[in-house]
Amino acid sequence: MNTSIEYIANFKTTIDPYNGLTILSEDLPENILDFEKNLNNLIDETKSRRNLIWIYINIEKSDYIPIITKFGFTFHSCNSDYILLVKVLKENAIVPTLANHTLGVGAIVINNKNEILLIKEIIRNEYYKLPGGHIDDAEMISIALSREVFEETGIVVDFEKIISIGHFYPHQFGKSNLYVLCKAIPKSLKINIKDKQEISEAIWLDVDEMFRRSDIHDYTKTIVKSAISSGGLYKNEENILSHLKNQFELFFLKESKN
């Protein structure tokens, strides 16, 4: 990846893989009039050789937003304390898609008494369901699984394997949702709901009885049946991507012993 730094029109810019320039909010001029003049010069100096200009605007500099949109920048993505805007300088330039999905995780937890852990929500309370919820930003799947189960039931679990992935659209904020269903191993048995604003009940229920109950959705029963009868994707524990600085988790089918 090319991360060369260029100083153009009094801006510190970083070249990205899409032949674009990225400017961080902390590198913007403090004076808004200087910003407007420099931005005009930046566009003139780069439009013939670059495809995109990206500019991060922190919430403290939100008064810069009307200036930057006047020059043809559009909103790309945001967080609670910044917005990222982009200007396309060349026709057919590749603009990478912004985040277009949310992530969730659910847990199939069965103890040595053949009982499955189920919860009932306060709002959507027609059915008992598997514990789970949103994967937080930068959170690993296995960590989110343990956290969500503990918050909703007080049960400590360890990730075992991925059973299935569901794709739902439209979901929250009009985006897609990927829901990763995992089998987990219980390390405790005593139920103690932490998230009492969301969860009204958590129970251990005999698995055979679960399949007979009408207050448990067929979707849940199908997932549990798959968890019991099939293999799944196991977390790789080998250090095969040690050259990467970012965090990651890899999941594979176990090799056959035949």
Backbone as CSV, one residue per row, in Angstrom:
resi,resn,N_x,N_y,N_z,CA_x,CA_y,CA_z,C_x,C_y,C_z
1,MET,0.846,-1.196,0.000,0.000,0.000,0.000,0.880,1.245,0.000
2,ASN,0.580,2.185,-0.929,1.350,3.418,-1.009,0.842,4.413,0.027
3,THR,1.678,4.777,0.954,1.282,5.728,1.994,2.196,6.944,1.972
4,SER,2.677,7.319,0.765,3.579,8.461,0.643,2.879,9.746,1.060
5,ILE,3.647,10.629,1.686,3.117,11.914,2.145,3.534,13.006,1.169
6,GLU,2.574,13.844,0.795,2.834,15.006,-0.051,2.297,16.253,0.650
7,TYR,3.014,17.366,0.499,2.534,18.652,0.997,2.098,19.472,-0.208
8,ILE,0.776,19.725,-0.286,0.204,20.415,-1.438,-0.700,21.533,-0.939
9,ALA,-0.482,22.744,-1.439,-1.326,23.895,-1.106,-1.482,24.055,0.414
10,ASN,-0.380,23.834,1.109,-0.342,23.955,2.575,-1.117,22.851,3.306
11,PHE,-1.466,21.796,2.593,-2.103,20.629,3.223,-1.104,19.480,3.281
12,LYS,-1.103,18.760,4.394,-0.378,17.495,4.487,-1.311,16.406,3.977
13,THR,-0.934,15.735,2.901,-1.797,14.728,2.284,-1.106,13.377,2.248
14,THR,-1.912,12.341,2.291,-1.409,10.970,2.194,-2.035,10.305,0.977
15,ILE,-1.212,9.665,0.154,-1.699,8.984,-1.043,-2.296,7.637,-0.650
16,ASP,-3.496,7.335,-1.168,-4.149,6.070,-0.837,-4.125,5.113,-2.032
17,PRO,-4.570,3.867,-1.850,-4.499,2.879,-2.934,-5.402,3.187,-4.128
18,TYR,-6.303,4.163,-4.007,-7.233,4.504,-5.100,-6.773,5.751,-5.850
19,ASN,-5.472,6.047,-5.748,-4.895,7.256,-6.337,-5.623,8.493,-5.837
20,GLY,-5.921,8.482,-4.565,-6.561,9.615,-3.928,-5.671,10.210,-2.858
21,LEU,-6.039,11.398,-2.415,-5.327,12.069,-1.339,-6.216,12.125,-0.104
22,THR,-5.640,11.823,1.047,-6.374,11.880,2.311,-5.786,12.977,3.186
23,ILE,-6.675,13.792,3.769,-6.263,14.862,4.670,-6.996,14.674,5.993
24,LEU,-6.252,14.639,7.073,-6.826,14.472,8.396,-7.287,15.812,8.960
25,SER,-8.273,15.748,9.837,-8.833,16.975,10.401,-7.787,17.792,11.155
26,GLU,-6.888,17.103,11.862,-5.879,17.829,12.642,-4.864,18.560,11.757
27,ASP,-4.835,18.228,10.457,-3.915,18.885,9.534,-4.573,20.010,8.746
28,LEU,-5.807,20.366,9.090,-6.490,21.470,8.423,-6.071,22.803,9.034
29,PRO,-6.098,23.892,8.241,-5.776,25.214,8.795,-6.751,25.605,9.899
30,GLU,-6.268,26.328,10.865,-7.120,26.780,11.961,-8.057,27.899,11.511
31,ASN,-7.633,28.646,10.534,-8.436,29.756,10.022,-9.298,29.275,8.868
32,ILE,-10.608,29.487,8.964,-11.537,28.960,7.965,-11.353,29.626,6.600
33,LEU,-10.911,30.898,6.589,-10.661,31.579,5.319,-9.434,30.989,4.618
34,ASP,-8.410,30.663,5.409,-7.236,29.981,4.839,-7.629,28.616,4.296
35,PHE,-8.499,27.946,5.012,-8.961,26.632,4.567,-9.629,26.723,3.200
36,GLU,-10.508,27.683,3.016,-11.224,27.821,1.749,-10.271,28.125,0.599
37,LYS,-9.345,29.055,0.831,-8.389,29.409,-0.218,-7.470,28.234,-0.554
38,ASN,-6.956,27.559,0.477,-6.055,26.428,0.249,-6.764,25.269,-0.437
39,LEU,-8.035,25.062,-0.086,-8.782,23.964,-0.688,-8.962,24.180,-2.185
40,ASN,-9.244,25.401,-2.570,-9.375,25.728,-3.993,-8.066,25.452,-4.727
41,ASN,-6.946,25.835,-4.110,-5.632,25.594,-4.722,-5.318,24.098,-4.784
42,LEU,-5.691,23.372,-3.740,-5.449,21.925,-3.716,-6.146,21.233,-4.878
43,ILE,-7.397,21.576,-5.107,-8.158,20.953,-6.199,-7.514,21.284,-7.543
44,ASP,-7.142,22.517,-7.742,-6.519,22.921,-9.009,-5.216,22.180,-9.267
45,GLU,-4.435,21.964,-8.202,-3.110,21.361,-8.359,-3.154,19.841,-8.500
46,THR,-4.251,19.215,-8.122,-4.280,17.741,-8.110,-5.279,17.116,-9.087
47,LYS,-6.175,17.911,-9.659,-7.262,17.334,-10.465,-6.773,16.603,-11.721
48,SER,-5.575,16.920,-12.176,-5.070,16.272,-13.389,-4.330,14.970,-13.105
49,ARG,-3.968,14.734,-11.832,-3.147,13.550,-11.545,-3.679,12.657,-10.431
50,ARG,-4.708,13.086,-9.744,-5.303,12.260,-8.699,-6.768,11.999,-8.997
51,ASN,-7.309,10.928,-8.426,-8.705,10.545,-8.679,-9.665,11.086,-7.626
52,LEU,-9.200,11.162,-6.383,-10.084,11.511,-5.269,-9.365,12.410,-4.282
53,ILE,-10.154,13.159,-3.526,-9.641,13.850,-2.336,-10.557,13.494,-1.175
54,TRP,-9.973,12.964,-0.105,-10.704,12.634,1.110,-10.334,13.632,2.201
55,ILE,-11.329,14.138,2.920,-11.039,15.042,4.039,-11.880,14.636,5.246
56,TYR,-11.194,14.407,6.347,-11.854,14.147,7.623,-12.132,15.480,8.317
57,ILE,-13.352,15.647,8.827,-13.714,16.837,9.582,-14.174,16.410,10.973
58,ASN,-13.391,16.743,11.986,-13.803,16.456,13.356,-14.954,17.374,13.756
59,ILE,-15.723,16.934,14.733,-16.912,17.689,15.126,-16.567,19.100,15.589
60,GLU,-15.351,19.292,16.113,-14.931,20.622,16.554,-14.782,21.590,15.371
61,LYS,-14.609,21.045,14.171,-14.466,21.885,12.979,-15.661,21.731,12.038
62,SER,-16.819,21.455,12.600,-18.006,21.210,11.776,-18.425,22.441,10.972
63,ASP,-17.957,23.631,11.379,-18.285,24.822,10.592,-17.548,24.845,9.248
64,TYR,-16.593,23.911,9.063,-15.912,23.782,7.775,-16.767,23.038,6.746
65,ILE,-17.770,22.317,7.190,-18.545,21.451,6.296,-19.237,22.236,5.177
66,PRO,-19.913,23.376,5.448,-20.530,24.124,4.335,-19.508,24.601,3.296
67,ILE,-18.285,24.902,3.762,-17.238,25.329,2.827,-16.848,24.181,1.910
68,ILE,-16.613,23.030,2.496,-16.117,21.898,1.709,-17.173,21.357,0.741
69,THR,-18.441,21.382,1.136,-19.495,20.896,0.215,-19.686,21.874,-0.946
70,LYS,-19.369,23.126,-0.730,-19.455,24.127,-1.811,-18.497,23.789,-2.952
71,PHE,-17.412,23.060,-2.619,-16.428,22.675,-3.629,-16.723,21.294,-4.230
72,GLY,-17.902,20.769,-3.993,-18.299,19.516,-4.642,-17.973,18.260,-3.860
73,PHE,-17.587,18.382,-2.603,-17.370,17.213,-1.757,-18.723,16.663,-1.308
74,THR,-18.811,15.352,-1.173,-20.033,14.700,-0.692,-19.723,13.879,0.550
75,PHE,-20.753,13.614,1.354,-20.585,12.811,2.561,-20.312,11.362,2.175
76,HIS,-19.365,10.756,2.861,-19.063,9.343,2.616,-19.412,8.480,3.820
77,SER,-18.894,8.811,4.988,-19.152,8.028,6.198,-18.877,8.902,7.414
78,CYS,-19.292,8.415,8.574,-19.109,9.227,9.770,-19.069,8.355,11.014
79,ASN,-18.653,8.969,12.104,-18.717,8.377,13.428,-19.276,9.456,14.350
80,SER,-19.273,9.199,15.641,-19.881,10.165,16.556,-19.116,11.475,16.629
81,ASP,-17.821,11.475,16.277,-17.023,12.689,16.430,-16.353,13.155,15.136
82,TYR,-16.681,12.565,13.985,-16.104,13.037,12.727,-17.016,12.679,11.555
83,ILE,-16.776,13.367,10.435,-17.408,13.005,9.169,-16.312,12.957,8.111
84,LEU,-16.420,12.015,7.188,-15.469,11.873,6.094,-16.168,12.287,4.799
85,LEU,-15.556,13.233,4.088,-16.109,13.696,2.821,-15.142,13.359,1.694
86,VAL,-15.676,13.233,0.492,-14.847,12.868,-0.659,-15.241,13.699,-1.867
87,LYS,-14.262,14.066,-2.660,-14.499,14.720,-3.949,-13.905,13.841,-5.045
88,VAL,-14.719,13.526,-6.042,-14.273,12.728,-7.182,-13.708,13.678,-8.228
89,LEU,-12.442,13.493,-8.569,-11.766,14.387,-9.506,-11.816,13.872,-10.941
90,LYS,-11.939,12.557,-11.102,-11.940,11.982,-12.446,-13.148,11.065,-12.626
91,GLU,-13.725,11.107,-13.789,-14.870,10.265,-14.102,-14.463,8.792,-14.015
92,ASN,-15.366,7.974,-13.478,-15.156,6.523,-13.317,-14.099,6.172,-12.266
93,ALA,-13.715,7.139,-11.435,-12.797,6.824,-10.332,-13.484,5.864,-9.364
94,ILE,-12.716,4.945,-8.821,-13.257,3.974,-7.862,-13.364,4.635,-6.496
95,VAL,-14.592,4.662,-5.977,-14.824,5.157,-4.621,-15.238,3.970,-3.760
96,PRO,-14.384,3.502,-2.846,-14.740,2.324,-2.038,-16.021,2.552,-1.259
97,THR,-16.826,1.497,-1.192,-18.125,1.579,-0.535,-17.975,1.842,0.950
98,LEU,-18.847,2.683,1.468,-18.867,2.902,2.905,-19.441,1.668,3.596
99,ALA,-19.369,1.612,4.927,-19.901,0.476,5.679,-21.365,0.254,5.308
100,ASN,-21.693,-0.950,4.840,-23.047,-1.205,4.354,-23.742,-2.339,5.096
101,HIS,-23.246,-2.653,6.281,-23.893,-3.707,7.058,-23.578,-3.533,8.544
102,THR,-24.431,-4.092,9.353,-24.143,-4.218,10.779,-23.849,-5.689,11.059
103,LEU,-23.211,-5.957,12.192,-22.818,-7.314,12.545,-23.444,-7.717,13.874
104,GLY,-23.914,-8.943,13.934,-24.463,-9.469,15.170,-23.944,-10.868,15.433
105,VAL,-24.074,-11.311,16.670,-23.619,-12.647,17.049,-24.650,-13.280,17.972
106,GLY,-24.891,-14.562,17.779,-25.800,-15.316,18.630,-25.121,-16.573,19.129
107,ALA,-25.579,-17.100,20.268,-24.885,-18.210,20.924,-25.808,-19.396,21.173
108,ILE,-25.341,-20.566,20.758,-25.969,-21.833,21.138,-25.142,-22.393,22.280
109,VAL,-25.706,-22.371,23.473,-24.990,-22.807,24.677,-25.749,-23.977,25.284
110,ILE,-25.146,-25.154,25.272,-25.775,-26.369,25.803,-24.893,-26.935,26.906
111,ASN,-25.477,-27.167,28.083,-24.690,-27.670,29.204,-24.662,-29.201,29.220
112,ASN,-23.991,-29.779,30.221,-23.830,-31.240,30.259,-25.092,-31.976,30.695
113,LYS,-26.163,-31.227,30.980,-27.473,-31.835,31.273,-28.377,-31.819,30.039
114,ASN,-27.794,-31.487,28.906,-28.535,-31.360,27.646,-29.593,-30.258,27.735
115,GLU,-29.227,-29.164,28.400,-30.100,-27.999,28.500,-29.501,-26.861,27.694
116,ILE,-30.368,-26.127,27.030,-29.918,-25.006,26.209,-30.281,-23.694,26.891
117,LEU,-29.416,-22.709,26.730,-29.608,-21.396,27.336,-30.436,-20.518,26.396
118,LEU,-31.558,-20.006,26.902,-32.451,-19.168,26.105,-32.799,-17.901,26.880
119,ILE,-33.137,-16.855,26.121,-33.543,-15.598,26.756,-34.858,-15.128,26.152
120,LYS,-35.514,-14.230,26.869,-36.696,-13.561,26.326,-36.484,-12.063,26.504
121,GLU,-36.703,-11.318,25.412,-36.517,-9.872,25.446,-37.756,-9.173,25.996
122,ILE,-37.553,-7.981,26.504,-38.659,-7.203,27.054,-39.574,-6.697,25.942
123,ILE,-39.006,-6.234,24.844,-39.811,-5.643,23.770,-40.356,-6.721,22.832
124,ARG,-39.468,-7.491,22.197,-39.914,-8.559,21.284,-39.975,-9.858,22.087
125,ASN,-41.109,-10.077,22.736,-41.179,-11.145,23.739,-42.105,-12.296,23.363
126,GLU,-42.386,-12.433,22.057,-43.271,-13.524,21.640,-42.597,-14.883,21.788
127,TYR,-41.291,-14.909,21.541,-40.548,-16.168,21.555,-39.358,-16.098,22.509
128,TYR,-38.984,-17.275,23.049,-37.659,-17.428,23.631,-36.668,-17.509,22.472
129,LYS,-35.481,-16.978,22.675,-34.500,-16.959,21.597,-33.103,-17.193,22.163
130,LEU,-32.157,-17.323,21.261,-30.764,-17.498,21.654,-30.188,-16.164,22.133
131,PRO,-29.351,-16.172,23.153,-28.706,-14.925,23.578,-27.759,-14.413,22.503
132,GLY,-27.620,-13.106,22.446,-26.726,-12.509,21.453,-27.047,-11.056,21.236
133,GLY,-26.300,-10.419,20.352,-26.518,-9.008,20.078,-25.479,-8.461,19.130
134,HIS,-25.313,-7.147,19.135,-24.410,-6.476,18.199,-22.948,-6.724,18.544
135,ILE,-22.147,-6.857,17.492,-20.695,-6.871,17.641,-20.237,-5.423,17.614
136,ASP,-19.559,-4.989,18.656,-19.121,-3.601,18.741,-18.007,-3.313,17.741
137,ASP,-17.795,-2.043,17.472,-16.740,-1.626,16.562,-15.390,-2.151,17.042
138,ALA,-14.651,-2.781,16.141,-13.308,-3.326,16.399,-13.313,-4.527,17.334
139,GLU,-14.468,-5.103,17.622,-14.560,-6.243,18.529,-14.503,-7.554,17.749
140,MET,-13.736,-8.505,18.227,-13.650,-9.815,17.603,-14.931,-10.621,17.859
141,ILE,-15.245,-11.538,16.950,-16.470,-12.336,17.054,-16.508,-13.122,18.358
142,SER,-15.420,-13.790,18.684,-15.402,-14.634,19.878,-15.546,-13.808,21.154
143,ILE,-14.984,-12.593,21.158,-15.097,-11.716,22.323,-16.528,-11.209,22.461
144,ALA,-17.116,-10.804,21.339,-18.499,-10.315,21.360,-19.446,-11.403,21.841
145,LEU,-19.204,-12.630,21.424,-20.046,-13.759,21.835,-20.044,-13.901,23.354
146,SER,-18.866,-13.954,23.945,-18.765,-14.108,25.404,-19.381,-12.927,26.132
147,ARG,-19.139,-11.713,25.625,-19.670,-10.511,26.269,-21.196,-10.488,26.243
148,GLU,-21.779,-10.755,25.078,-23.234,-10.702,24.949,-23.921,-11.756,25.822
149,VAL,-23.386,-12.967,25.846,-23.993,-14.022,26.674,-23.919,-13.636,28.146
150,PHE,-22.784,-13.096,28.567,-22.636,-12.718,29.970,-23.575,-11.572,30.339
151,GLU,-23.679,-10.565,29.469,-24.548,-9.432,29.759,-26.011,-9.848,29.856
152,GLU,-26.429,-10.768,29.000,-27.846,-11.136,28.937,-28.230,-12.237,29.912
153,THR,-27.267,-13.049,30.348,-27.610,-14.195,31.203,-26.740,-14.340,32.444
154,GLY,-25.562,-13.707,32.461,-24.618,-13.906,33.554,-23.801,-15.171,33.423
155,ILE,-24.009,-15.930,32.340,-23.269,-17.175,32.118,-21.953,-16.873,31.403
156,VAL,-20.866,-17.446,31.918,-19.549,-17.312,31.292,-19.391,-18.425,30.259
157,VAL,-19.018,-18.055,29.030,-18.859,-19.058,27.977,-17.553,-18.847,27.230
158,ASP,-17.104,-19.912,26.582,-15.977,-19.857,25.653,-16.474,-20.197,24.254
159,PHE,-15.999,-19.461,23.268,-16.328,-19.746,21.878,-15.876,-21.152,21.499
160,GLU,-16.722,-21.884,20.754,-16.333,-23.202,20.246,-16.231,-23.204,18.728
161,LYS,-17.309,-22.800,18.016,-17.287,-22.840,16.566,-18.446,-22.018,16.003
162,ILE,-18.306,-21.632,14.730,-19.379,-20.948,14.014,-20.293,-21.998,13.380
163,ILE,-21.594,-21.820,13.552,-22.576,-22.773,13.024,-23.203,-22.282,11.730
164,SER,-23.614,-21.022,11.696,-24.271,-20.501,10.498,-24.142,-18.992,10.444
165,ILE,-24.422,-18.444,9.260,-24.445,-16.992,9.065,-25.754,-16.633,8.380
166,GLY,-26.465,-15.684,8.959,-27.690,-15.183,8.356,-27.472,-13.788,7.797
167,HIS,-28.141,-13.493,6.673,-28.047,-12.178,6.048,-29.453,-11.593,5.960
168,PHE,-29.642,-10.403,6.553,-30.965,-9.790,6.618,-30.906,-8.376,6.035
169,TYR,-31.906,-8.060,5.204,-31.982,-6.723,4.612,-33.438,-6.397,4.305
170,PRO,-33.886,-5.162,4.559,-33.164,-4.101,5.268,-33.196,-4.327,6.766
171,HIS,-32.171,-3.812,7.435,-32.074,-3.954,8.884,-31.895,-2.554,9.474
172,GLN,-31.193,-2.467,10.563,-31.009,-1.196,11.253,-30.330,-0.166,10.350
173,PHE,-30.827,1.062,10.365,-30.313,2.177,9.576,-30.415,1.923,8.073
174,GLY,-31.290,0.980,7.669,-31.472,0.682,6.259,-30.324,-0.083,5.640
175,LYS,-29.466,-0.693,6.466,-28.317,-1.453,5.979,-28.593,-2.955,6.099
176,SER,-27.700,-3.741,5.507,-27.751,-5.192,5.684,-27.259,-5.566,7.077
177,ASN,-27.643,-6.751,7.528,-27.140,-7.281,8.797,-26.634,-8.694,8.582
178,LEU,-25.441,-8.965,9.057,-24.889,-10.318,9.073,-24.947,-10.825,10.502
179,TYR,-25.592,-11.968,10.689,-25.772,-12.524,12.024,-25.019,-13.846,12.096
180,VAL,-23.986,-13.894,12.928,-23.108,-15.053,13.042,-23.551,-15.882,14.243
181,LEU,-23.997,-17.100,13.988,-24.459,-17.989,15.057,-23.336,-18.942,15.441
182,CYS,-23.007,-18.976,16.731,-21.862,-19.737,17.218,-22.274,-20.686,18.337
183,LYS,-21.600,-21.809,18.394,-21.754,-22.711,19.535,-20.714,-22.324,20.580
184,ALA,-21.144,-22.287,21.837,-20.251,-21.876,22.924,-20.310,-22.884,24.063
185,ILE,-19.232,-22.975,24.793,-19.123,-23.916,25.909,-19.352,-23.171,27.216
186,PRO,-20.347,-23.567,28.009,-20.596,-22.861,29.274,-19.516,-23.166,30.303
187,LYS,-19.052,-22.125,31.002,-18.080,-22.262,32.080,-18.710,-21.998,33.441
188,SER,-19.971,-21.610,33.440,-20.744,-21.430,34.664,-22.190,-21.774,34.343
189,LEU,-23.018,-21.905,35.376,-24.399,-22.342,35.169,-25.435,-21.412,35.800
190,LYS,-25.032,-20.600,36.758,-25.985,-19.769,37.478,-26.383,-18.556,36.646
191,ILE,-27.678,-18.430,36.409,-28.195,-17.305,35.631,-28.285,-16.053,36.500
192,ASN,-27.784,-14.947,35.957,-27.822,-13.663,36.658,-27.824,-12.566,35.600
193,ILE,-29.016,-12.169,35.172,-29.156,-11.210,34.075,-28.526,-9.866,34.461
194,LYS,-27.632,-9.371,33.624,-27.004,-8.070,33.840,-27.786,-6.965,33.120
195,ASP,-28.187,-7.236,31.889,-28.876,-6.248,31.068,-30.386,-6.347,31.286
196,LYS,-30.844,-5.812,32.397,-32.259,-5.941,32.762,-33.151,-4.944,32.030
197,GLN,-32.563,-4.013,31.305,-33.360,-3.100,30.492,-33.804,-3.746,29.192
198,GLU,-33.097,-4.773,28.763,-33.408,-5.433,27.494,-33.963,-6.841,27.691
199,ILE,-33.463,-7.562,28.710,-33.794,-8.984,28.898,-34.730,-9.154,30.091
200,SER,-35.849,-9.835,29.854,-36.811,-10.063,30.941,-36.614,-11.413,31.606
201,GLU,-36.031,-12.376,30.871,-35.929,-13.734,31.404,-34.805,-14.498,30.712
202,ALA,-34.135,-15.343,31.460,-33.142,-16.269,30.901,-33.334,-17.609,31.576
203,ILE,-33.315,-18.690,30.784,-33.600,-20.019,31.323,-32.675,-21.066,30.712
204,TRP,-32.496,-22.146,31.469,-31.944,-23.383,30.915,-33.140,-24.280,30.600
205,LEU,-33.221,-24.780,29.377,-34.350,-25.595,28.959,-33.852,-26.871,28.297
206,ASP,-34.456,-28.001,28.661,-34.081,-29.274,28.049,-34.199,-29.164,26.522
207,VAL,-33.177,-29.609,25.821,-33.137,-29.462,24.367,-34.302,-30.185,23.702
208,ASP,-34.632,-31.402,24.162,-35.744,-32.137,23.563,-37.062,-31.395,23.749
209,GLU,-37.235,-30.787,24.920,-38.448,-30.005,25.159,-38.471,-28.763,24.278
210,MET,-37.307,-28.176,24.059,-37.228,-26.984,23.211,-37.820,-27.249,21.833
211,PHE,-37.514,-28.424,21.266,-38.012,-28.752,19.930,-39.534,-28.935,19.914
212,ARG,-40.128,-29.176,21.072,-41.580,-29.365,21.137,-42.329,-28.067,21.427
213,ARG,-41.629,-27.057,21.906,-42.289,-25.830,22.363,-42.735,-24.954,21.187
214,SER,-43.931,-24.360,21.302,-44.448,-23.457,20.272,-43.971,-22.019,20.480
215,ASP,-43.423,-21.721,21.661,-42.937,-20.364,21.921,-41.445,-20.231,21.608
216,ILE,-40.939,-21.139,20.792,-39.568,-21.068,20.287,-39.646,-21.181,18.766
217,HIS,-39.095,-20.191,18.080,-39.264,-20.081,16.635,-38.547,-21.214,15.899
218,ASP,-39.093,-21.564,14.734,-38.487,-22.622,13.911,-37.060,-22.254,13.495
219,TYR,-36.791,-20.963,13.339,-35.438,-20.520,12.996,-34.453,-20.931,14.085
220,THR,-34.824,-20.699,15.344,-33.971,-21.098,16.462,-33.790,-22.606,16.490
221,LYS,-34.862,-23.356,16.293,-34.786,-24.819,16.308,-33.870,-25.333,15.204
222,THR,-33.941,-24.697,14.037,-33.093,-25.120,12.915,-31.624,-24.894,13.224
223,ILE,-31.323,-23.746,13.840,-29.934,-23.436,14.200,-29.412,-24.437,15.227
224,VAL,-30.229,-24.732,16.232,-29.811,-25.667,17.282,-29.603,-27.057,16.703
225,LYS,-30.498,-27.470,15.825,-30.362,-28.782,15.186,-29.053,-28.864,14.413
226,SER,-28.715,-27.787,13.702,-27.463,-27.756,12.956,-26.262,-27.807,13.889
227,ALA,-26.352,-27.106,15.022,-25.247,-27.082,15.982,-24.980,-28.464,16.561
228,ILE,-26.057,-29.249,16.732,-25.934,-30.578,17.318,-25.419,-31.594,16.316
229,SER,-25.849,-31.457,15.059,-25.619,-32.522,14.086,-24.492,-32.272,13.093
230,SER,-23.999,-31.009,12.996,-23.005,-30.719,11.966,-21.686,-30.263,12.560
231,GLY,-20.725,-30.050,11.669,-19.385,-29.668,12.102,-19.278,-28.219,12.509
232,GLY,-19.106,-27.329,11.519,-18.953,-25.910,11.816,-17.558,-25.415,11.504
233,LEU,-17.348,-24.131,11.715,-16.068,-23.481,11.468,-15.385,-23.197,12.799
234,TYR,-14.162,-23.713,12.930,-13.421,-23.572,14.182,-12.376,-22.461,14.047
235,LYS,-12.125,-21.787,15.149,-11.155,-20.698,15.152,-9.750,-21.246,14.988
236,ASN,-9.021,-20.670,14.050,-7.640,-21.079,13.829,-6.741,-20.494,14.914
237,GLU,-5.949,-21.330,15.531,-5.068,-20.893,16.616,-3.615,-20.759,16.168
238,GLU,-3.333,-21.073,14.892,-1.964,-20.954,14.394,-1.666,-19.510,14.012
239,ASN,-0.444,-19.111,14.159,-0.033,-17.734,13.887,0.356,-17.599,12.420
240,ILE,-0.651,-17.745,11.527,-0.346,-17.797,10.091,-0.334,-16.415,9.430
241,LEU,-0.795,-15.386,10.138,-0.763,-14.028,9.595,-0.020,-13.094,10.559
242,SER,1.104,-13.582,11.049,1.844,-12.836,12.064,2.422,-11.531,11.530
243,HIS,2.490,-11.388,10.198,3.046,-10.170,9.620,2.053,-9.010,9.671
244,LEU,0.777,-9.302,9.929,-0.226,-8.244,9.984,-0.218,-7.569,11.360
245,LYS,-0.361,-6.263,11.364,-0.388,-5.526,12.619,-1.801,-5.436,13.191
246,ASN,-2.812,-5.564,12.331,-4.188,-5.442,12.803,-4.665,-6.741,13.448
247,GLN,-5.729,-6.635,14.227,-6.316,-7.813,14.852,-7.125,-8.602,13.832
248,PHE,-7.224,-9.904,14.033,-8.005,-10.721,13.109,-8.376,-12.039,13.778
249,GLU,-9.411,-12.665,13.238,-9.792,-14.027,13.594,-10.041,-14.782,12.304
250,LEU,-9.575,-16.019,12.229,-9.776,-16.872,11.059,-10.505,-18.138,11.489
251,PHE,-11.464,-18.573,10.652,-12.271,-19.743,10.982,-12.250,-20.717,9.802
252,PHE,-11.979,-21.998,10.111,-11.887,-23.018,9.078,-12.639,-24.280,9.493
253,LEU,-13.027,-25.062,8.484,-13.522,-26.410,8.768,-12.365,-27.251,9.270
254,LYS,-12.645,-28.121,10.202,-11.601,-29.036,10.686,-11.292,-30.051,9.609
255,GLU,-10.014,-30.394,9.510,-9.603,-31.386,8.520,-10.146,-32.764,8.898
256,SER,-10.559,-33.504,7.889,-11.058,-34.859,8.106,-9.910,-35.763,8.527
257,LYS,-10.190,-36.688,9.447,-9.157,-37.629,9.907,-9.058,-38.856,9.018
258,ASN,-9.947,-38.960,8.039,-9.924,-40.120,7.135,-8.744,-40.047,6.186
